[in-house]
């Protein structure tokens, strides 16, 4: 009876591992197909450490200078969702700043009208999954639910997904709206990343 239980546990462990590998394989195939269509060359990396506090938001990946990683390389997750930028490169690993880190500012387009703005970490944020979108004037048609994508005016190629507008408010007497976006990338549920090489 004990031998059968041990064999069942072993088989269950193998099945779980196979299901995990199958899911990872599907993510890889999908992302590689998308990047090939966009003419992007990618390098895969796995997250092995996450640090998120009120003042920093970064993760460590298992690729470094030996693999050709360079500072400021854009990092995405499956589905062309922006994760962040490489900040520091070590021999066998690298530190990636996430979009909600105060040191990261990227140029974005918002909504169907492609209003230009830039991301900024919210110092008073309730969660690590949001950023402020600056430079949106009171006349710009930005609404809750609008998609936020990269503009292509900085290190990131255009049309990568950043997140979705969660708040857009007029501020009396101000030229600019107060706009917040929820980020789509979640480091806890997305441990497999892609560095954009070209």
C-alpha positions in Angstrom: 0.0 0.0 0.0 2.8 2.4 0.9 4.7 1.6 -2.3 1.6 2.4 -4.4 1.2 5.7 -2.6 4.8 6.6 -3.3 4.5 5.6 -6.9 1.3 7.7 -7.2 3.1 10.7 -5.7 6.0 10.2 -8.1 3.7 10.0 -11.1 1.7 13.1 -9.9 5.0 15.0 -9.6 6.1 14.0 -13.1 2.7 15.0 -14.5 2.8 18.4 -12.8 6.3 19.0 -14.2 5.2 18.0 -17.7 2.2 20.3 -17.5 4.5 23.1 -16.4 6.9 22.5 -19.3 4.0 22.3 -21.8 2.7 25.7 -20.6 6.2 27.2 -20.9 6.6 25.7 -24.3 3.3 27.2 -25.5 4.4 30.7 -24.2 7.7 30.4 -25.9 6.2 29.3 -29.2 3.6 32.1 -29.1 6.1 34.8 -28.3 8.7 33.6 -30.8 5.9 33.7 -33.5 5.0 37.3 -32.6 8.6 38.4 -32.5 9.4 36.9 -35.8 6.4 38.7 -37.4 7.6 42.0 -35.8 11.2 41.3 -36.9 12.5 41.2 -33.3 15.3 39.0 -32.1 14.7 37.8 -28.6 16.7 36.1 -25.8 14.8 34.1 -23.1 15.5 34.6 -19.4 14.0 33.3 -16.2 13.3 35.4 -13.1 15.0 34.2 -9.9 14.4 37.1 -7.5 11.9 39.9 -7.1 12.3 43.0 -5.0 9.3 45.4 -4.7 9.1 48.1 -2.1 7.9 51.7 -2.0 11.2 52.9 -3.4 12.4 50.2 -5.7 10.9 47.6 -8.0 13.2 45.3 -9.8 13.9 41.6 -10.5 16.9 39.5 -11.2 17.1 37.3 -14.3 19.4 34.4 -15.2 21.1 36.0 -18.2 24.2 38.3 -18.0 27.1 39.6 -19.9 28.2 36.1 -20.9 24.9 35.8 -22.8 25.2 39.2 -24.5 22.9 41.1 -22.2 23.6 44.9 -22.2 22.4 47.7 -20.0 19.1 49.4 -21.1 17.9 46.4 -23.1 14.1 46.3 -23.2 12.5 43.3 -21.4 9.0 41.9 -22.2 6.9 39.0 -21.2 4.7 36.7 -23.3 2.2 38.6 -25.4 4.5 41.6 -26.0 3.8 43.0 -22.6 6.5 45.3 -21.3 8.2 44.2 -18.1 11.0 46.8 -17.8 14.6 47.7 -18.7 18.0 46.1 -17.9 19.6 48.4 -15.3 22.7 46.4 -14.3 24.5 43.5 -16.0 26.6 40.9 -14.1 28.5 38.0 -15.4 25.7 35.4 -15.2 22.7 37.5 -14.2 21.1 41.0 -14.7 18.9 43.4 -12.7 15.8 44.5 -14.5 14.0 47.7 -13.3 10.2 47.2 -13.6 8.0 50.0 -15.0 6.7 51.0 -11.5 10.3 51.7 -10.3 10.8 55.5 -9.8 13.9 55.4 -12.1 12.0 54.2 -15.1 10.2 56.6 -17.5 9.1 55.5 -20.9 7.2 57.2 -23.7 3.7 55.8 -24.4 0.6 56.2 -26.5 -2.9 56.0 -25.0 -6.1 55.0 -26.6 -7.4 54.9 -30.1 -6.3 58.5 -30.8 -2.7 57.6 -29.7 -2.3 60.5 -27.3 1.4 60.7 -26.3 2.4 60.6 -22.6 5.1 59.2 -20.4 5.0 56.8 -17.5 6.1 57.7 -13.9 6.0 55.6 -10.7 3.3 56.8 -8.4 4.9 57.6 -5.0 1.6 57.3 -3.3 0.5 54.1 -5.1 -1.7 51.5 -3.4 -0.1 48.7 -5.3 3.0 47.9 -7.3 1.0 47.4 -10.4 0.3 51.0 -11.4 2.0 54.1 -12.9 1.1 57.7 -13.5 0.8 58.8 -17.1 2.1 62.3 -17.4 1.7 65.0 -20.1 -2.0 64.2 -20.8 -3.8 67.6 -21.3 -7.3 68.3 -20.2 -8.4 68.3 -23.9 -6.9 64.8 -24.6 -9.6 62.1 -25.0 -8.2 59.6 -22.5 -10.8 57.4 -20.8 -10.7 54.6 -18.2 -10.2 51.3 -20.0 -8.0 52.8 -22.8 -5.0 50.7 -23.7 -1.5 52.0 -23.1 1.3 51.0 -25.5 4.9 52.0 -26.1 5.3 54.9 -28.6 8.7 53.7 -30.1 10.3 57.1 -29.2 12.7 55.6 -26.7 14.4 52.2 -26.0 11.2 50.2 -26.6 9.9 49.3 -30.0 6.4 50.8 -30.7 3.1 49.0 -29.9 4.2 46.8 -27.0 1.5 46.6 -24.3 2.1 48.5 -21.1 -1.3 48.5 -19.4 -4.8 50.0 -19.2 -6.0 53.4 -17.9 -7.6 52.9 -14.5 -8.2 56.6 -13.6 -8.5 59.8 -15.7 -9.5 62.9 -13.8 -9.7 66.6 -14.6 -8.0 68.8 -12.1 -9.6 72.2 -11.7 -7.3 74.9 -13.0 -4.6 72.5 -14.2 -3.5 72.1 -17.8 -3.0 68.3 -17.3 -5.2 65.5 -16.3 -4.4 63.1 -13.4 -4.1 59.8 -15.2 -3.2 56.4 -13.7 -2.7 53.1 -15.5 -2.7 49.5 -14.2 0.3 47.6 -15.6 -0.3 44.3 -17.3 3.0 42.7 -16.4 2.9 40.7 -13.2 6.4 39.3 -12.2 4.9 36.7 -9.8 2.8 35.0 -12.5 5.2 35.6 -15.4 8.7 34.2 -14.5 9.7 33.7 -18.1 10.9 36.9 -19.9 12.3 38.0 -23.2 15.1 40.5 -23.8 14.8 42.4 -27.1 18.2 42.2 -28.7 17.6 44.3 -31.8 
